C-alpha cells in the first residue's frame, strides 16, 4: 500500500501542477474553487487511468460527491461520543456540538457505494478539500478529521487539504492532522497492480 499511496500523492501533485500549467486563467481570475477542484480531479483521474489497480478495481474520482449509499454524506455523526485522544476535532477545540452536517467533499478517490474498508479491500482511499486562499481552514480540517476517523462511516485512508495559494498539502489520517507527509501510516496490505 505504501507504494500505491506514494503514487497517488505524486499523481495528485502532478494534477495540481497541470492546473497551473494548463488552466492559468482559472487561477488568475479567481474562479470558484469548485471549478478548480473539477480540473484537478479531471487530471487526477486521467493520470490514475494508466494503472490497472484503478481501472480494474472499480475506483472513481468524484467531485462534490454527496451520497453515502441512499443517504447524504454526513460528517460529525459519531463525533459527539468519540473517545479518541488524538482526534483533531477534540484537540483543536472545534465545536461541533450535536451538529450533523450534510457534506460534499471537494474531491474523493473511492469505490462508489462501498464503505467496507478492511486490510484486503480499501474502498475509500482519499478525501480532498481544496481552498484558493485560506492558509488554514478549521472547518475543512474538522471535515477531513471526521472523514478519516476509524469511528466514522467512511474511514477514508487519507485526507488532504490543498491550499492553492501555497500548493502545500496538509495530511489527515485516523482523525489526526499529521505534521508532515512522512507521518502517513501505511497499514493496509493490498497487492500492488500496475
N, C-alpha and C positions, 0 to 999 in steps of 0.2 A: 504494500500500500504506500510505502514511503516514496518509491519512485513515481507512482501514479499521482500522489498529491503534489510532489515537486513538479511533475509535468503540467498538472492543472494550473498551478501557480505561475509557471513560466508562460503558459499559453494565455492566461488572464492578463499578465503584464504585457505580452505582445499585443493583445486586443486593445488595451488602453493606449498603447503606443500607436496602433493603427488608427484609432480615432483622432489622435493628434496629428498624424500624417495625412490622413485622407479626408477628415471632416473638420478641418480647422475653422470653417465657417461657424459650425455649431458652438465651438468654444468661444470664438471671438465675439459672437453676437449673443452670447449668454442665453441660449435656448433652454427650455425646461429640462431638468435633469432626467425626466422620463425618456426624452428623445435621445439624449446622450447614452443613457443606460441601454436603450434599444440597440444603438450602434455598437456598444461594447459587446452585448450579447450576440449580435449578428456575427461579428468577427470571431468571438469565442467559440460559437457553435461550428462555424466553418473550419476553424483550426482543429477542434476536437473531432470533427468528422473524418479526420485522417487516421483515427485509431479504432481498431476492431472492438476494444472493450466498450467504447462509446456507442458505436453503431449497432453492434450485435447484442448488447445487454439491455437495450431499450432506454438509454438515458436521453434526456431532453434538457435544453437550455430554454428557460421561460422568463419572461419579463412581466412584472406586476401580477404574478400568479396568485389568485385569491382563494383557491379551493383546498380543502382537506377532505377528500372523498366528496360527499354530497353537501357538506357544511362549508362555511367560510373558514379560512385560516384565522386563528385567534392566538394571540400571544398573551402571556401572563396568566394563562388558565390555571396552571399548577403552582404558580409562583408564591401565592399568599401563604401556602403551607410548607414551602420548601425549607429544608434544614441544611442545605449545602453551605458550608462555611466560605468556600472560595467564590461564590456567586458574585458576579459584577453588580447585579441589581442590589443585592444586600449590602455589599461593601461600599458602593457609591452613594448609598442613601437615596437612590432614585425611587420616588414614591409612586407605587402602582396601586396601593390600596386594594380594593376589591375589583379593580378595573380589568375587564377582559376586552382587549382591543381587537377588532377585526383588522387584519393586516395583509398588505400585499408587498412582499419583499421586492426590491428593485430587480434582482436577477437571482435565479436559482438553477443549480445543476442537480437534477434528480430523476427518479423514475416516477412518472405520473401515476397517481392512485395507490401509492405504496408508502408505508411508514415503518415497515418491519426491519429496522436496522439491526444487523447481527454481525458476528465475526465473518460469516460466509457470504453475506449479501447486503451491502451497504447501499440503500436506496437514496437517501438524502445526503448527497456529497457536499454541497456548497451553497451557502446563502450569502448574498452580497447586498450591501447598502452603498449607494453612491451619493456623494454630495459635491456640489460645484465649488463652494467657497468655505464651508464650515471647517475650521481647524479641528473641531471635535463636536460630536453631536450626541448629547446624553441620551436622547430618545432612541437614536439609531443603535447606540451601544447597548441600551437595555433590550432592544428587539433582538440584536444578534446574540446577546447572552441567553435570552429566553429560547430562541430557535436552536441553539447549540446545546442546551441543557439536557442531560441524560434523563431528567424527570419530565421533560416536555413530551408532547405528542409527536414532535418532529425529529428530534435528535440529529440535527444536521451535524455531520462530521466536523465541518469547519465554517466559520463565519468570517467575512472580510468586509471592512469598512474602507472604501476608496474615496479619498479626498482628491478631486480632480485638480485642485489648485496646487497641491504639493506632490501628487501622484505617489504618496507614501501610504501604503496599506497598513491597517491595524487588524489584528487577528483575534478571533474568539474561538474557544473550544471548551466543551464541557461546562458552558455557562460562565467561563472565566475569560477576562481580557488578558491576552498574552503580552509579555513585554517585547518580544521580538519573534520573527519567523522561526528561528531555531528552537523555540519553546513548543512548537507543534508536536503533539504526541502521535506517533504512527502505531496505533494499536490494533489495526484490523488487517487480517491476512487474506487478501484476495490474490488469485492468480493474476499475474501481470500479462495481459494480452495486448499486443501492439498491432 
